[in-house]
Amino acid sequence: MPSNSSPEPGFARTDFVLPRAPDGSDAVYLAGNSLGAQPRAARTALLAAVDEQWAAVGVAGWEDCGWWATPQRLGDRVGALVGAAPGQVVVGDSTSVQLFGALIAAARLRPGRSVLVSDGGHFPTDRYLAASVARLTGLELRTASPDAMVPDADTAVVAVPAVDFRTGERWDLAAIVERAHEAGAVVLVDLSHAVGVMPVALDALDVDLAVGCTYKYLNGGPGAPAFAYVAARHHDVLDPPLTGWTGHADPFAMTEAWTPAPGVGRLRIGTPPMLSMLALDGALGVFDGPDSPDLAGVRAASLALGDAFLEALPDAADVVTPRAHERRGGHVAVRVRDAEGLCAALARRGVVVDARPPDLLRFGFAAPYVTVDDARTAARELAGLVQ
Ligand SMILES: *Cc1c(COP(=O)(O)O)cnc(C)c1O
């Protein structure tokens, strides 16, 4: 077993630049579930992309710097973090764009079925896009909580998050996939709040499609490109709606009609945002570098942080996140009277969290750079303010 298989919380802290607290010290940064802190390697990779690639190489960079292959190269790296064998993940565009494409591609895998089932408490963009895709495809949109969904013979697609963005509740993906597959439906999972903070086993769970964000726990930087996964068993018939030229089998032939690239390459859309991609390229080394712990270790450290936070909270605190490890994601949410005001007051004390309407404060436990002291400080400051 490698020596770092049970990493301490904060195991890679020196590899990050943390935002400053008002007193000039490093902030207690618990907003990594919203925007991950900056890995030093992301900055280095970004500067190298600007100076040594774009400036020095110019257009030849598409081949000579490997830019063209980057969406799938990074896809395989992200894939390894979500239990996907190579060749099933593409990186590019935003989560919202990937969701739109994945919802329609999923519906097209089940022609003749009439219902799209989506989490009623899903992240807003997931809800809004499900409604638009339902109108566009003629599917009826039904909403339910992920643990209460009852897919039936009419269900084409079941769309769920791995972790609730507000409450931090972790859903039982194995049970969701089993129920959906028994009914003959396909499952689309949004991994935005799971990737990089816990192991995910997409292939082993038999998930059909997934999307996710890389600027939260993967620390890719603001607006870092998202990823999409499609299980290999669907590739031959996969019919994505956004038929951009870079998903063509032979993009530079510039042919009349769109011929899909083999495999997951057809999920590529337009010219990839190379600067953002190369920043992510640097950031991923936190998770797949030679000294990186595996995600089981990262998960254990994140749960330990959550436990330290929960233990240091006053008994009266209204914690909405399940305390059981198997039902908890990477963040803990506390219901308070004035979430916005408390969020601002915590920031003045050097504790960065976020508020979600109407009354939740979210504390994100990104184990690479958050320490047990940070978790206790946040609980103590919150308790002091609430009193
Ligand atoms: C963060 C998040 C998104 C973000 O979508 P963008 O297109 O990157 O703004 C989408 N869905 C979920 C579940 C998220 O947590």
The ligand as an SDF file (V2000), in Angstrom:
LIG
                    3D

 15 15  0  0  0  0  0  0  0  0999 V2000
  -22.1340   23.4630  -10.3380 C   0  0  0  0  0  0  0  0  0  0  0  0
  -23.1920   22.6940  -11.0430 C   0  0  0  0  0  0  0  0  0  0  0  0
  -23.5340   22.9950  -12.3600 C   0  0  0  0  0  0  0  0  0  0  0  0
  -22.8400   24.1270  -13.0670 C   0  0  0  0  0  0  0  0  0  0  0  0
  -23.1840   24.2870  -14.3980 O   0  0  0  0  0  0  0  0  0  0  0  0
  -22.3760   25.3530  -15.2600 P   0  0  0  0  0  0  0  0  0  0  0  0
  -22.8410   25.1510  -16.6350 O   0  0  0  0  0  0  0  0  0  0  0  0
  -20.9180   25.0790  -15.0470 O   0  0  0  0  0  0  0  0  0  0  0  0
  -22.6910   26.7040  -14.7230 O   0  0  0  0  0  0  0  0  0  0  0  0
  -24.5090   22.2220  -12.9720 C   0  0  0  0  0  0  0  0  0  0  0  0
  -25.1340   21.2190  -12.3040 N   0  0  0  0  0  0  0  0  0  0  0  0
  -24.8260   20.9180  -11.0220 C   0  0  0  0  0  0  0  0  0  0  0  0
  -25.5280   19.7900  -10.3330 C   0  0  0  0  0  0  0  0  0  0  0  0
  -23.8600   21.6530  -10.3510 C   0  0  0  0  0  0  0  0  0  0  0  0
  -23.5570   21.3660   -9.0900 O   0  0  0  0  0  0  0  0  0  0  0  0
  1  2  1  0
  2  3  1  0
  2 14  2  0
  3  4  1  0
  3 10  2  0
  4  5  1  0
  5  6  1  0
  6  7  2  0
  6  8  1  0
  6  9  1  0
 10 11  1  0
 11 12  2  0
 12 13  1  0
 12 14  1  0
 14 15  1  0
M  END
$$$$
